[in-house]
Every structure is written in structure tokens, then in C-alpha cells.
Amino acid sequence: MAPVVQFLQLFVLTISLSGALLGQSANQSPLSSDVETRRLQDQLAKQRQAISQGDPSQVIASSQTLTELAFEDLSKVHSDLKQVQRPSATAKQLAARERELRKILGSAFDDWGTAEARQRRYREALGHFQDAERWYPSTPGVMRNLGTAAFRLEEYGESVRALSAAIAANPSDQSSRLMLAMSQFSLEQFAEASKNFTLVSEAVLEDPRATYAWAYSLIRTNQPQQGNTLAGILEGTDLSPDVRLLVCKLYTASENYEQALKCLRTLEASAESAEVQYQIGATLIRMNRPADAIADLKAALKIDPRDADSQYDLAFALLQTSQKEEGIAQLRSLVAANPNYPQAQYQLGKVLLESGQTAEAIPYLEAAATLGPKDDFVHYQLQVAYRRSGRVEDADRELKKYKQLKASARDKAADRLNQNSKP
């Protein structure tokens, strides 16, 4: 899947002004009557000044001091609460003071994280935004800030959580919704991503890679016509070669192989690329033209001899065109260099089994079953090999796994059908 972070513009982070708390009157908070409060009020004034000057380093230093003071006071409040009788007026005052301190901590940590984010220190910023959420989840803008930092770090699970909350609070926030959609796309939550892309369609269409993500999400949610429409829009624009390759892959994903091949041939004419040659060969195989694919796959390997996918597809094409010995040799070479390539292990085991070389086939099929335990077809071929070798108990075990996996696949397909049929 294509990277989804680098191409998006830096979204502006919201600074939450802790200094706004200075406007409270004495009878609104128990903080206004003691020495600790005056220290906090002075530091809040410094915080507001640092923010107004726009210097991230000053905001970071001020925020650190402010949180230290707030933690000191919070510790005293907790100590006092253990000693007072509840319920009482004093207990209520202390509880109110605790709430106020938590609010200050939330704002200070949010300011701290915002300053770090402006310095592109997203790891530290994310930690401080999470601190802000922990101490005061209602801090203005904190969930948007948290989600933006997580998005920048490609921690998409966290960005989805935070940005979903931000959108719930402000449904008109288009930049947050676009980041949410991109995060969902990155997690392969294509249905949710497609819905959010649709809601910010104008913003999506301004960025080719975001448009690609939307189109791919549509294709993966059984909306190939809409996805191909977006691919056509992209194809008609001035694109860099890497983005144009993504467009070609959209046609492949929607099984529009003729258009994919046309797109790839156009790209081939403009630049020498192992990836483009590989995609042409792979597309020709999907079009049941393995003989035509061989030349392009060999061209890909001439540019990048170690590319495992090109090696595998070349072996497959050779086998499909009755060039068995050359295909087997290609698979042996691939498995030797890439033992963790499950398809190659399976294909080599299968062709050896079909050639009557059962004993030699078994280790390859066993490796494929270990690497891809949920591939039902591997277990089927392995049980055939075991049965031919007289290993009946092993064969029965593999046959049972095969039947279980097939039944599970049918159940999942039925569930998807039921979900798609709901209004």
C-alpha cells in the first residue's frame, strides 16, 4: 500500500490558551485565595505572554514550569482531602480546586505539545497531548491535536481514536475528517474511509494521493465504477510517475485489466522501472496471457534481479506455458534466497507433487502451511502429499484443517453479503 503521510500538507495545530483562565473571579474558584494560587496566576500570565510571542521554546519552558506548580498544588489538595470530613464546605472547595488544577494541567500539556509539534517533534508532542487528555479531556482542541500528531507518526489506530472524537465535537472540521479518512484507509478500514472521503470530496480531489486512497477504498467496498471514475479523473491530470503507477494499480484492483495495461504501457514509455515492468507482467498473467508476460518479467529482473515478486511471477508464467524445468529452477532459486515467501514454497511443492516427486514436495508444502496457516488450498495439497506417502493420520489432520478453513470462509462471505444487503 502506498504511503499516506508524506503528501499531505501540515495541518495547523490548535493552541489552547491556558491564560484564558486568568479571567475568573475570586468567587468562582478556591484557587484565588492562597499563595499557591498567586504563583499559578503569575505563571499563567507568563504562559499567555509566551504564547502571544509565538516562540515554541518559550512556550515549552513556561508549560513545564506551569505543570510543575500545578502538580505541587494538586498533591497538597489530595493530602488535604484525606484529612477533611465529607461532605463539608471545605471538601467541596477542595474538590473544586482539584477540578481547576486538572483543567490547568490539561491546557498546559496541550500548549506544551503544540509547541513541540510546531518544532516537528511529534513523538514528544503526542505524549503531551495524551497527558492533556488524561488530565482534562475537555481541553479545547486537544483531541484534534492528539490525532494530528499520531497521524504524523503513522500511529493510525491512535489517530482514528482521537480524530473520531474531534469530528464528533466538530463535524465541520474538514482537515480532521480528511486525516481520519486517510488513517482509516491505512488501517484498511475501507468502508469507514470511503464515507469520510465522500464528506470532504472537494478537499480530497485537491490531492492526487488522497484521491487514490478514496478510489481504492471505493473499489475495496464493491464500488468499482465509482473508483474507476476517480481513476479516470486522476489519469487525465499531470502526475508524477509514482502517482501515475498508483492510478494503474487502481484499474488492476477493480479488475479492469485492459485499462490497467494501457495505463502501464504509457508509463513504461516514459521511464525505465522494474516496478512498472513487473506490474505489466502481473497484469498479463491476470489476463490469461502468461506467454506475453514472460518478456516483461524478465525485463523487470534485468533492472532488479533480486525482486522476489518478479521472480515468482516469472516462474508461474513459465509453468503455465509448459516450460516446467525452467519454472522449477526459478522457484528453487527463489525459495533458496527467500525461504519466507509462502507462495513460492507452495507453488514449488505443488508442481513437484504433480510431477510425482511426493517426498521432495512435502517439505515445501509444510513450509507453506507454516508461513500461511490460513490458506486452505495449502492444507489440501499437503494432505494429498501425506496420503500418497502413507501418512494417513497426518493427511486426516490436514484435511480437517482444510474443511474448517473452507467453512469459515463461507461463513464470512455470507456475513459480508448480509451486511451489504442491509439498507
Stockholm file with secondary structure:
# STOCKHOLM 1.0

chainA/1-423         MAPVVQFLQLFVLTISLSGALLGQSANQSPLSSDVETRRLQDQLAKQRQAISQGDPSQVIASSQTLTELAFEDLSKVHSDLKQVQRPSATAKQLAARERELRKILGSAFDDWGTAEARQRRYREALGHFQDAERWYPSTPGVMRNLGTAAFRLEEYGESVRALSAAIAANPSDQSSRLMLAMSQFSLEQFAEASKNFTLVSEAVLEDPRATYAWAYSLIRTNQPQQGNTLAGILEGTDLSPDVRLLVCKLYTASENYEQALKCLRTLEASAESAEVQYQIGATLIRMNRPADAIADLKAALKIDPRDADSQYDLAFALLQTSQKEEGIAQLRSLVAANPNYPQAQYQLGKVLLESGQTAEAIPYLEAAATLGPKDDFVHYQLQVAYRRSGRVEDADRELKKYKQLKASARDKAADRLNQNSKP
#=GR chainA/1-423 SS CCCCSTTSCCCCCCCCCGGGGGGCCGGGCGGGGSHHHHHHHHHHHHHHHHHHHTCHHHHHHHHHHHHHHHHHHHHHHHHHHTTSCSSSHHHHHHHHHHHHHHHHHHHHHHHHHHHHHHTTCHHHHHHHHHHHHHHCTTSTTHHHHHHHHHHHTTCHHHHHHHHHHHHHHCTTCHHHHHHHHHHHHHTTCHHHHHHHHHHTHHHHHTSHHHHHHHHHHHHHTTCHHHHHHHHHHHHTSCCCHHHHHHHHHHHHHTTCHHHHHHHHHHHHHHCCCHHHHHHHHHHHHHTTCHHHHHHHHHHHHHHCTTCHHHHHHHHHHHHHTTCHHHHHHHHHHHHHHCTTCHHHHHHHHHHHHHTTCHHHHHHHHHHHHHHCTTCHHHHHHHHHHHHHTTCHHHHHHHHHHHHHHHHHHHHHHHHHHHHHHCC
#=GC SS_cons         CCCCSTTSCCCCCCCCCGGGGGGCCGGGCGGGGSHHHHHHHHHHHHHHHHHHHTCHHHHHHHHHHHHHHHHHHHHHHHHHHTTSCSSSHHHHHHHHHHHHHHHHHHHHHHHHHHHHHHTTCHHHHHHHHHHHHHHCTTSTTHHHHHHHHHHHTTCHHHHHHHHHHHHHHCTTCHHHHHHHHHHHHHTTCHHHHHHHHHHTHHHHHTSHHHHHHHHHHHHHTTCHHHHHHHHHHHHTSCCCHHHHHHHHHHHHHTTCHHHHHHHHHHHHHHCCCHHHHHHHHHHHHHTTCHHHHHHHHHHHHHHCTTCHHHHHHHHHHHHHTTCHHHHHHHHHHHHHHCTTCHHHHHHHHHHHHHTTCHHHHHHHHHHHHHHCTTCHHHHHHHHHHHHHTTCHHHHHHHHHHHHHHHHHHHHHHHHHHHHHHCC
//
